[in-house]
């Protein structure tokens, strides 16, 4: 080789600008770069879905409280309401009448109780406590009670009067029998004296009951009689006197029995006080039982009034919170909404809360790759087609799937804190695209996985 050729540019041009230097080396370099890129560079693994902006919590559920026709409906989507605002008003004519009837019934029962208490006090004090005629007949019942007392007192007085008359009659009878017994005893004594006089031959006074027998005996004795006849006459006369004495003693015994039986005195009836006390106690017990039953009726009537008040209050639905209204579109235009049906919900104001939930539903076959804490990016467009992107992390994943016609889906929520600029652009219910970053892989592993499915 000639050394002078090495100094020629033509030599270098031919040496370095050939096929190998123009194609093979750049391709090889590119291949090396591509291999290094696949091995060392990483790709984010994402899952895409559609999501909506939802409230962090529902402040209150607005449910229908009546089956009546709706008279006023102040609900509208995304309207701002304050606590105490009228949301729904139903027709309430029937409830008003029922409440008025319940009030009148309760008032009547309370008046009845007041009059019944006066009746009880009147009976306890035995004096009229009523200042006017009552409409429940309690004054008449008290007057009937007084009449019963007077009747009892009259009956006892009549009975004692009869007993007094009977006792007086018994005393008179006993005195009469006593006098008769005294006369009989005197006759027996006279006959005893007569018998002794005849036996001993003595004389007797003309006042003796048997003086006539004595005269007959002496008249016969004065006759000419022998001693035997005299003795026989004496014996006969004494026998006659004994017969009289025996008859008188028998009669006296009979009167003694009558005297003993006629001397029994009947006791006077002293039970008036106990009867009056028993009557009072009975009436007080009756009134107390009526009071207990009346208290039960008052309690039931008061409960009924509370129910009627509740039913009347239920014809108006007032807001219990300040927030944003979300209306149930299925029933909002209905004139009659079944009781218990959800009409609307009240969400917290985004401006005040400055927090929202990004909610999405992920198919069950993809939920296994998600974890709480995975990063999410939510992109939406406003009315001017300007993009707004929210960045957050998954805060909760439902443990149970929601069944739909398309399959089972799990609800995923990412709670997001908003900036002042973002607050003015968001409304509840806005939808957008959601990208969930589940992890990173090298491009080599990513394409291998794609190739191997």
Residue pairs with C-beta under 8 A, 6 or more apart in sequence:
5 11
37 443
38 442
38 443
38 444
38 447
39 442
39 444
40 442
41 442
41 443
42 440
42 441
42 442
42 443
43 440
43 441
43 442
43 443
43 446
44 437
44 439
44 440
45 369
45 437
45 438
45 439
45 440
45 441
45 446
46 435
46 436
46 437
46 438
47 362
47 366
47 369
47 370
47 435
47 436
47 438
48 433
48 434
48 435
48 436
49 360
49 361
49 362
49 433
49 434
49 436
50 360
50 431
50 432
50 433
50 434
51 358
51 359
51 360
51 378
51 431
51 432
51 433
51 434
52 358
52 359
52 360
52 429
52 430
52 431
52 432
53 356
53 357
53 358
53 359
53 380
53 426
53 427
53 428
53 429
53 430
53 431
54 356
54 357
54 358
54 359
54 413
54 428
54 429
55 324
55 347
55 348
55 353
55 356
55 357
55 428
56 348
56 353
56 355
56 356
56 357
56 415
57 348
58 345
58 346
58 347
59 320
59 321
59 323
59 345
59 346
59 347
59 348
60 319
60 320
60 321
60 323
60 345
60 346
61 342
61 345
62 75
62 87
62 88
62 317
62 342
62 343
62 344
62 345
62 346
63 340
63 341
63 342
63 343
64 88
64 331
64 337
64 338
64 339
64 340
64 341
64 342
64 343
65 88
65 90
65 314
65 315
65 317
65 339
66 90
66 311
66 314
66 315
66 339
67 336
67 338
67 339
68 90
68 91
68 92
68 94
68 95
68 315
68 336
69 90
69 91
69 335
69 336
70 88
70 89
70 90
70 91
70 334
70 335
70 336
70 337
71 89
71 90
71 91
72 86
72 88
72 89
73 87
73 88
73 332
74 85
74 86
74 87
74 88
75 87
75 88
75 325
75 327
75 332
75 343
75 344
76 325
76 327
77 325
77 326
77 327
78 324
78 325
78 326
78 427
78 428
79 324
79 325
80 322
80 323
80 324
80 325
80 349
81 87
81 319
81 322
81 323
81 324
81 325
81 346
82 319
82 322
83 319
83 320
83 321
83 322
84 318
84 319
85 318
85 319
86 316
86 317
86 318
87 317
87 318
87 319
87 344
88 316
88 317
88 343
89 315
89 316
89 317
90 314
90 315
90 316
91 315
92 312
92 315
92 316
95 308
95 311
95 312
95 314
95 315
96 312
98 308
98 311
99 305
99 308
99 309
99 311
99 312
102 301
102 304
102 305
102 308
103 305
105 301
105 304
106 298
106 301
106 302
106 305
109 294
109 297
109 298
109 301
110 298
112 136
112 294
113 291
113 294
113 295
113 298
115 130
115 134
115 136
115 138
116 136
116 138
116 287
116 290
116 291
116 294
117 291
118 129
118 130
118 134
118 138
119 138
119 139
119 141
119 142
119 287
120 284
120 287
120 288
120 291
121 129
122 128
122 129
122 130
122 142
123 142
123 145
123 280
123 283
123 284
123 287
124 280
124 284
126 146
126 149
126 280
128 139
128 142
130 138
130 139
130 142
133 139
145 279
145 283
148 279
149 276
149 279
152 272
152 275
152 276
152 279
153 272
153 276
156 269
156 271
156 272
156 275
159 269
160 268
160 269
163 266
163 267
163 268
163 269
164 268
166 266
167 265
167 266
170 262
170 263
170 264
170 265
173 262
174 259
174 262
174 263
177 255
177 258
177 259
177 262
178 259
180 255
181 252
181 255
181 256
181 259
184 248
184 251
184 252
184 255
185 252
186 209
187 209
187 244
187 248
188 245
188 248
188 249
188 252
190 208
190 209
190 210
191 209
191 210
191 241
191 244
191 245
191 248
192 245
193 204
193 208
194 204
194 208
194 209
194 210
194 211
194 213
194 214
194 241
195 238
195 241
195 242
195 245
196 202
197 203
197 204
197 214
198 214
198 217
198 234
198 237
198 238
198 241
199 234
199 238
204 210
204 211
204 214
205 211
208 214
210 241
210 244
213 237
213 240
213 241
217 233
217 234
217 237
220 233
221 230
221 233
225 233
317 343
319 346
320 346
321 346
322 349
323 346
323 347
323 348
323 349
324 346
324 347
324 348
324 349
324 350
324 428
325 344
325 345
325 346
325 347
326 344
326 345
326 346
326 347
326 428
326 429
327 343
327 344
328 341
328 342
328 343
328 344
328 345
331 337
331 341
331 342
331 343
332 343
332 344
337 343
347 428
350 356
350 418
350 423
350 426
350 427
350 428
351 423
354 417
354 418
354 423
355 415
355 416
355 417
355 418
356 415
356 416
356 418
356 426
356 428
357 413
357 414
357 415
357 416
358 376
358 378
358 390
358 392
358 413
358 414
358 415
358 416
358 434
359 411
359 412
359 413
360 411
360 412
360 434
361 402
361 409
361 410
361 411
361 412
362 370
362 409
362 410
362 412
363 407
363 408
363 409
364 401
364 407
364 408
364 409
364 410
367 397
367 410
367 412
369 438
369 439
370 394
370 397
370 412
370 436
370 438
371 394
371 397
371 438
372 393
372 394
372 395
372 396
372 397
373 393
373 394
374 393
374 394
374 436
374 437
374 438
375 391
375 392
375 393
375 436
375 437
376 391
376 392
376 393
376 394
376 414
376 434
376 435
376 436
376 437
377 389
377 390
377 391
377 434
377 435
377 437
378 389
378 390
378 391
378 392
378 414
378 416
378 432
378 433
378 434
378 435
379 387
379 388
379 389
379 390
379 432
379 433
379 434
379 435
380 387
380 388
380 430
380 431
380 432
380 433
381 387
381 388
381 432
382 388
382 425
388 422
388 425
388 426
390 416
390 418
390 422
391 416
392 414
392 415
392 416
392 417
393 414
394 412
394 413
394 414
394 436
395 413
395 414
395 415
396 412
396 413
397 410
397 411
397 412
397 413
398 410
398 411
398 412
401 408
401 409
401 410
402 408
402 409
402 410
402 411
412 436
418 426
441 449
